Amino acid sequence: MNLEISIAGLRLKNPVMTASGTFGYGLEYADFLDLNSLGGIVVKGLSIKPSMGNPPPRIWETSCGMLNSIGLQNIGIAAFVQDKLPLLRQYDTTIIANFFGNTIDEFVQGAGMLTEAGGVDALELNVSCPNKEAGWSAFGTDPVVLAEVVGQVRKATTLPLIVKLSPNVTDIVEMARVAVDAGADALSLINTLSGMAIDIESKRPRLANIVGGLSGPAIKPVAIRMLWQVHRALPSTPLIGMGGIMTADDAIEFILAGARAVAIGTANFVNPQATLQVIGGIEQYLIRHQIEDINDIVGGVLC
């Protein structure tokens, strides 16, 4: 039975990765599971300079999910390269660096720094965080701006470039086409949906940032629909599916919709071993259906 998959030239031992922002820098989970078992680790979003993120409160549990407005808090690329990356490279798994900038120049500089560092296998371009300051969302929701940032970053790196798409758009297929035409090797979808919660007693928003990103099982049907649409429009583009994956059954839905790999996010907070259980569940599904190669079911939904 073959679980190995390929994304933009990357060979992953299995299709299960971690979603950026939900697994720290990977090392935080080393006491809970064998990181060598993962297909890949996507570290939390990195910027040129360290960022404190948004003020608290920054997380609120919702029905079937979670709202967060962390605001991309991180230690900065230089500290990651010096302190975290050498330890990550001790594990036999693919390392993907999610990164962002506040300007196109910062995106380009960040891509260059991570490429030159060595030890990073691919970059995930984050243009889709829903809880940054006003105006930042244009990177992922304005097709002209998206094309510019992807095109400039493409010139700055030789690493496989994955673009993480925002669901907070009118036409996800249009944005996917723009990203691929500008140089994306693969696409991650979807990031969190923009949401809000209110304390009815104080009449104030639950989050200091007012608006946050909704993740968890509540968004899974939307994520699968969007990924299916993009796969149907761009069948040769490798897709990484994410959004509410809690079990192997959830992951297989995304694979049948067209995902070559999946990323586990909010489930890690509930169950630190969720990724391993998803891998095991996929294996059992293949055995049960007498499928020898995971790649044979990518995009296999009958509709």
C-alpha positions in Angstrom: 0.0 0.0 0.0 1.4 3.4 -1.0 0.7 6.5 1.0 3.4 8.6 -0.6 2.3 11.7 -2.5 4.0 14.4 -4.5 3.3 18.1 -4.3 5.2 20.5 -6.6 8.2 18.1 -6.6 8.0 17.4 -2.9 7.8 13.8 -1.9 5.8 13.3 1.3 5.7 9.9 3.0 1.9 10.3 3.6 -0.7 13.0 2.8 -1.2 14.3 6.3 0.4 17.6 7.3 -0.2 20.2 10.1 -2.0 23.4 9.3 0.0 26.6 10.0 -0.8 28.4 13.2 -2.2 25.3 15.0 1.0 23.3 15.6 3.4 26.0 16.8 6.9 25.5 15.3 6.3 21.7 15.5 8.7 21.2 18.4 5.9 22.0 20.9 4.2 18.7 20.0 7.3 16.5 20.1 6.3 15.1 23.5 2.8 14.1 22.3 3.6 12.3 19.0 6.4 11.1 16.8 7.0 14.0 14.4 8.8 11.5 12.1 5.4 10.0 11.3 4.0 13.1 9.7 3.9 13.8 6.0 4.9 17.4 6.7 5.0 20.1 9.3 3.8 23.6 8.3 5.1 26.0 10.9 3.2 29.1 12.2 3.3 32.2 10.1 6.7 34.0 10.1 7.5 37.6 9.4 10.8 39.5 8.9 10.5 41.0 12.4 9.0 39.4 15.5 5.3 40.3 16.0 3.3 40.3 19.2 0.1 39.8 17.3 -3.3 41.2 18.4 -4.2 42.1 22.0 -6.3 39.6 24.1 -8.8 38.2 24.3 -7.9 36.4 21.1 -9.8 33.1 21.1 -13.4 32.2 21.6 -15.0 28.8 21.3 -18.0 28.6 19.1 -20.5 25.9 18.1 -18.5 23.3 16.2 -15.4 25.5 16.0 -13.3 28.3 17.2 -12.8 32.0 16.5 -9.2 33.3 16.8 -7.6 36.7 16.3 -4.0 35.8 17.2 -2.8 38.2 14.5 0.2 36.1 13.3 2.2 36.4 16.5 5.7 35.0 15.8 9.4 35.1 16.8 10.5 36.4 13.4 12.4 34.6 10.6 15.9 35.1 11.9 15.1 33.6 15.3 13.2 30.7 13.6 16.2 30.0 11.4 18.6 30.1 14.3 16.7 28.5 17.1 13.9 26.3 15.7 14.9 25.1 12.2 18.1 23.1 13.3 16.0 21.2 15.8 13.2 20.6 13.2 15.7 19.2 10.7 16.5 16.4 13.1 13.2 14.8 12.1 12.5 12.8 9.0 9.6 14.9 7.7 9.0 17.7 5.2 9.3 21.3 6.6 7.2 24.0 5.1 7.6 27.6 6.3 4.4 29.7 6.2 5.3 33.4 6.0 3.8 36.8 5.4 4.7 40.4 5.1 2.9 43.8 5.6 4.1 45.0 2.2 5.1 43.2 -1.1 8.7 44.1 -0.3 8.5 42.3 3.0 7.0 39.2 1.4 9.9 39.2 -1.1 12.5 39.7 1.6 11.0 37.0 3.8 11.0 34.5 0.9 14.6 35.3 0.3 15.6 34.8 3.9 13.9 31.5 4.2 15.3 30.2 0.9 18.9 31.2 1.8 18.6 29.7 5.3 18.6 26.1 3.9 16.7 23.3 5.5 13.3 24.6 4.5 11.6 22.3 1.9 8.9 24.6 0.6 7.2 28.0 1.3 3.6 28.6 2.0 2.7 32.2 1.1 0.1 33.5 3.6 -2.1 36.1 2.0 -5.3 35.1 3.7 -5.2 35.7 7.4 -8.6 37.3 8.3 -7.6 39.0 11.5 -4.9 41.4 10.4 -5.2 45.1 10.2 -7.6 46.8 7.7 -6.1 46.8 4.2 -3.9 43.7 4.6 -6.7 41.5 3.3 -6.1 42.9 -0.2 -3.2 40.5 -0.6 -5.6 37.6 -0.7 -8.9 39.2 -1.9 -7.8 41.6 -4.7 -6.8 39.6 -7.8 -4.5 42.4 -9.0 -2.6 42.6 -5.7 -2.5 38.8 -5.4 -1.0 38.4 -8.8 1.7 41.0 -7.9 2.7 39.5 -4.6 2.8 35.9 -5.9 4.7 37.0 -9.0 7.3 38.9 -7.0 7.8 36.1 -4.4 8.1 33.6 -7.2 11.2 35.5 -8.5 12.7 35.5 -5.0 12.7 31.8 -4.3 13.7 28.5 -5.9 11.7 26.5 -3.4 8.3 25.1 -4.2 5.8 27.9 -3.6 2.4 27.1 -2.1 -0.2 29.9 -1.9 -2.8 29.7 0.9 -6.1 31.0 -0.4 -8.7 33.0 1.5 -12.3 31.8 1.4 -13.5 35.4 2.0 -13.8 36.1 -1.7 -16.5 36.1 -4.3 -15.0 33.6 -6.6 -12.4 31.1 -5.2 -11.7 29.7 -8.7 -10.7 33.1 -10.0 -8.3 33.6 -7.1 -6.8 30.2 -7.6 -6.2 30.9 -11.3 -4.6 34.2 -10.5 -2.2 32.5 -8.0 -1.3 29.7 -10.4 -0.8 32.0 -13.4 1.5 34.2 -11.3 3.7 31.3 -10.3 2.2 29.2 -7.5 3.2 25.6 -7.7 0.4 24.4 -5.4 -2.5 25.8 -3.4 -3.7 25.5 0.2 -7.4 26.0 0.8 -9.0 27.1 2.8 -7.9 29.6 5.5 -10.4 30.5 8.1 -13.7 32.3 7.5 -14.2 35.8 8.8 -16.5 35.7 11.9 -17.6 37.5 15.0 -19.1 36.8 18.4 -20.7 39.1 20.9 -21.1 39.0 24.7 -24.8 39.8 25.1 -24.4 40.9 28.8 -21.6 43.5 28.2 -22.8 44.0 24.6 -19.1 43.9 23.5 -17.3 41.7 21.0 -15.8 38.5 22.4 -12.5 39.3 20.7 -10.4 42.4 21.2 -9.9 42.6 17.5 -13.7 42.3 17.0 -13.4 40.0 14.0 -11.5 36.7 13.9 -11.1 33.6 11.8 -13.6 30.8 12.2 -12.1 27.3 12.0 -13.1 23.8 13.0 -15.8 21.3 11.8 -18.3 24.2 11.1 -16.4 25.2 8.0 -15.7 21.8 6.6 -18.6 21.7 4.0 -17.5 25.1 2.7 -13.9 24.1 2.5 -14.7 20.9 0.6 -16.9 22.7 -1.8 -14.3 25.3 -2.6 -11.5 22.7 -3.0 -13.7 20.6 -5.3 -14.4 23.7 -7.4 -10.8 24.6 -7.8 -9.8 21.0 -8.5 -12.4 20.8 -11.3 -11.1 24.0 -12.8 -7.4 23.3 -12.3 -7.1 19.5 -12.2 -3.3 19.5 -12.7 -2.6 21.9 -9.8 -1.7 20.2 -6.5 -4.1 21.1 -3.7 -3.7 20.8 0.0 -7.1 20.6 1.7 -7.9 22.0 5.2 -10.8 23.3 7.2 -12.5 21.2 9.9 -10.6 17.9 9.5 -11.0 16.0 12.8 -11.0 12.4 11.6 -9.7 10.2 8.8 -13.2 10.3 7.3 -13.0 14.0 7.0 -9.6 13.8 5.4 -10.8 11.3 2.8 -13.6 13.6 1.9 -11.1 16.2 1.0 -9.0 13.7 -1.0 -12.0 12.5 -2.9 -12.8 16.2 -3.7 -9.3 16.7 -5.2 -6.8 17.2 -2.4 -3.4 15.5 -2.8 -2.6 16.3 0.8 -4.6 17.5 3.9 -3.6 19.7 6.8 -4.9 19.2 10.3 -5.6 22.4 12.3 -8.0 23.0 15.1 -8.2 19.3 15.9 -4.6 19.6 17.3 -5.9 21.7 20.1 -8.5 19.1 21.1 -6.4 16.0 20.4 -2.6 16.4 20.1 -2.5 13.0 18.3 -5.1 13.8 15.8 -2.7 13.7 12.9 -1.5 10.2 13.7 -5.1 9.0 14.1 -5.9 10.4 10.7 -2.9 8.7 9.1 -4.0 5.4 10.6 -7.6 5.9 9.6 -6.6 6.5 6.0 -4.5 3.3 6.0 -7.5 1.4 7.2 -9.8 2.9 4.6 -7.4 1.9 1.8 -7.2 -1.7 3.2 -11.0 -1.9 3.6 -11.6 -0.8 0.0 -8.6 -2.8 -1.4 -6.9 0.4 -2.8 -3.1 0.0 -3.2 -2.2 3.7 -3.8 -3.6 6.8 -2.1 -3.1 8.7 -5.4 -5.8 6.6 -7.1 -8.6 8.2 -5.1 -7.5 11.9 -5.5 -10.5 13.7 -7.1 -12.5 10.4 -7.1 -15.8 11.8 -6.0 -18.6 10.5 -8.3 -20.6 13.5 -9.4 
